[in-house]
Amino acid sequence: MGAGAYYPLFADLHGRRCVVVGGGTVAQRKATTLLDYGAAITVVSPTATRRLLAYARRGRVRYLARAFRPADLRGAWLVYAATDDPRINKLVYRTATRLRLFTNVVDQKPLCSFIAPAIVKRGDLVIAISTGGMSPAVAKRLRRELAAHVGADYARLLKLLGSLRGVAKSRLPGSQARKRYFDRLVGGRVFALVRAGKTSAARREALALLDEHDNHG
């Protein structure tokens, strides 16, 4: 399977059941990432790291302190297997495949129906990087490079643009007019003001440009 065979997809996991089979540091990392996206996580493992146990005590994850059972995947949307037992990993994969669940057996590409990208996150901006499983090291390097160049100013810009969507839609009913307006915001003085930390001035400028577009509409 080549790198081009994977379809990039951003999934809404908020409140949806995700199962992590395993209790070591890799499982901990997967659970921590899923928590960032609001998933309802069940961890299944006879033992677990201190952090996973702390998550369980605080009610952030449900922890089943025992070996994996196929019934553990009922009602799940997504599954990670991160154990050091190949038999358990294969059982998880076979069960998940039968239930048509997206599954990732860590470091076992043939036992994956999805692969996890390297992620750069700035507020609502999420950049996902994948090499199709060919080289996680390259994906991590690209993540470092992008993280160095994509700052918090992009998150502030997204927040501003999101706050303008409603008023722009009401005053610029044509999709092309709205596209030209938002393209102008991203490419011009508004973003420069955001980057300078002048968010209020950026909003005033954006509203002034909206008046201009409205008058010429």
C-alpha positions in Angstrom: 0.0 0.0 0.0 1.6 3.3 -1.1 1.4 6.6 0.7 -1.2 7.9 -1.7 -3.7 5.1 -0.7 -4.6 6.9 2.6 -7.5 9.3 2.5 -6.9 12.3 4.8 -9.9 12.9 7.1 -10.6 15.1 10.1 -13.0 13.2 12.4 -15.3 14.6 15.1 -14.6 12.3 18.1 -16.3 14.5 20.7 -18.2 12.3 23.1 -17.7 9.3 21.0 -16.3 6.1 22.4 -12.7 5.3 21.6 -10.9 2.3 23.0 -7.2 2.1 23.8 -5.9 -1.4 24.5 -2.7 -1.2 26.4 -1.5 0.6 29.5 2.1 1.6 28.7 3.6 4.9 27.6 2.5 4.5 24.0 -1.1 3.9 25.1 -0.8 6.8 27.4 0.2 9.0 24.5 -2.7 7.9 22.4 -5.2 8.4 25.2 -3.8 11.9 25.9 -4.2 12.9 22.3 -7.7 11.6 22.1 -8.6 13.5 25.3 -7.6 16.7 23.5 -10.3 16.1 21.0 -13.1 15.3 23.5 -13.3 11.5 23.0 -14.9 9.3 25.6 -12.0 6.9 26.2 -11.9 3.4 27.6 -8.5 2.0 28.4 -8.2 -1.8 28.7 -5.0 -3.3 30.3 -4.0 -5.3 33.3 -1.6 -2.6 34.3 -1.4 1.1 33.5 1.0 4.1 33.8 0.6 6.5 36.7 -0.8 9.1 34.3 -3.5 6.8 32.9 -4.4 5.8 36.5 -4.7 9.5 37.3 -6.9 10.1 34.3 -9.1 7.3 35.6 -9.3 8.6 39.1 -10.4 12.0 37.8 -13.0 10.4 35.5 -11.3 11.5 32.3 -11.0 7.9 31.1 -12.8 4.6 32.0 -10.2 2.1 33.0 -10.8 -1.7 32.8 -7.9 -3.3 34.8 -7.9 -6.7 33.0 -7.0 -8.4 29.7 -8.8 -7.3 26.5 -12.1 -9.0 25.6 -13.7 -8.7 22.1 -16.8 -7.4 23.7 -14.8 -4.3 24.8 -15.1 -2.9 21.3 -18.9 -2.8 21.2 -20.2 0.7 20.6 -16.7 2.1 19.8 -15.9 4.4 16.9 -12.1 4.1 16.9 -9.6 1.7 18.4 -5.9 1.8 19.2 -4.0 -1.4 20.2 -0.7 -0.6 21.9 0.3 -3.8 23.8 3.6 -5.8 23.7 1.6 -9.0 23.0 1.2 -9.8 19.3 -1.6 -12.1 20.0 -3.7 -9.5 21.7 -2.9 -6.9 19.0 -4.1 -9.3 16.3 -7.2 -10.2 18.3 -8.0 -6.5 18.6 -7.5 -6.0 14.8 -9.6 -9.0 13.9 -12.4 -8.0 16.2 -12.4 -4.4 15.1 -12.3 -5.4 11.4 -15.4 -7.6 11.9 -17.2 -4.7 13.6 -16.0 -2.3 10.8 -14.2 0.0 13.2 -11.2 2.2 12.3 -8.3 0.5 14.0 -4.6 1.3 14.6 -2.2 -1.4 15.9 0.8 0.8 16.8 3.9 0.1 14.7 2.1 -2.7 12.8 1.1 -1.1 9.5 -0.6 -4.2 8.0 -2.9 -4.2 11.1 -4.1 -0.6 10.6 -7.2 0.7 8.9 -6.0 4.2 9.7 -2.7 5.8 10.6 -2.2 8.7 12.9 -0.6 11.8 11.5 1.9 14.1 13.2 0.0 17.1 14.3 0.6 20.9 14.6 -2.3 22.6 16.5 -2.8 26.3 16.9 -6.2 26.9 18.4 -8.8 25.7 15.8 -6.0 25.4 13.2 -4.9 21.8 12.9 -2.2 20.7 10.4 -1.8 16.9 10.0 1.3 15.4 8.4 1.5 11.9 7.1 4.1 9.9 5.1 1.7 7.0 4.6 3.5 5.1 7.4 6.7 5.1 5.4 8.7 7.4 7.7 7.4 8.7 11.0 10.8 10.4 11.5 10.2 12.6 8.4 6.7 13.4 9.6 8.1 14.5 13.0 10.7 16.6 11.3 8.1 18.4 9.2 6.0 18.9 12.3 8.9 20.7 14.0 9.6 22.8 11.0 5.9 23.8 10.6 5.6 24.4 14.3 8.5 26.9 14.1 6.8 28.9 11.3 3.1 28.7 12.2 2.5 30.7 15.3 -0.4 31.7 17.6 -1.2 34.6 15.2 -3.0 32.0 13.0 -5.2 31.0 15.8 -6.1 34.6 16.5 -6.8 35.2 12.8 -9.1 32.2 12.7 -11.0 33.4 15.8 -11.5 36.8 14.2 -12.6 35.4 10.9 -15.0 33.0 12.6 -16.6 35.9 14.5 -17.2 37.7 11.1 -18.8 34.8 9.3 -22.4 35.6 10.4 -22.3 39.3 9.6 -20.5 38.7 6.3 -23.1 36.1 5.3 -26.0 38.5 6.0 -24.4 41.5 4.2 -22.6 39.7 1.4 -25.1 37.0 0.3 -23.1 35.9 -2.7 -20.5 33.2 -2.1 -18.0 34.8 -4.5 -18.4 38.2 -2.7 -17.7 36.5 0.6 -14.7 34.7 -0.8 -13.2 37.9 -2.1 -13.8 39.6 1.2 -12.1 36.8 3.3 -9.3 36.5 0.8 -8.6 40.2 1.3 -8.6 39.8 5.1 -6.1 37.0 5.0 -3.8 38.6 2.5 -3.8 42.2 3.7 -3.6 44.6 6.5 -6.0 42.7 8.8 -3.6 39.8 9.2 -0.7 42.1 9.6 -2.5 43.8 12.5 -3.3 40.4 14.0 0.3 39.4 13.8 1.3 42.6 15.6 -1.1 41.7 18.4 -3.6 44.4 17.6 -6.7 42.3 17.5 -9.1 45.1 18.2 -7.7 47.2 15.4 -7.8 44.2 13.1 -11.5 43.8 13.8 -12.2 47.5 13.1 -10.3 47.2 9.8 -12.2 44.1 8.9 -15.5 45.7 9.5 -14.5 48.8 7.5 -13.6 46.5 4.6 -16.9 44.8 5.0 -18.6 48.2 4.6 -16.5 48.8 1.5 -17.5 45.4 0.0 -21.1 45.9 0.9 -21.2 49.3 -0.8 -19.7 47.9 -4.0 -21.8 44.8 -3.9 
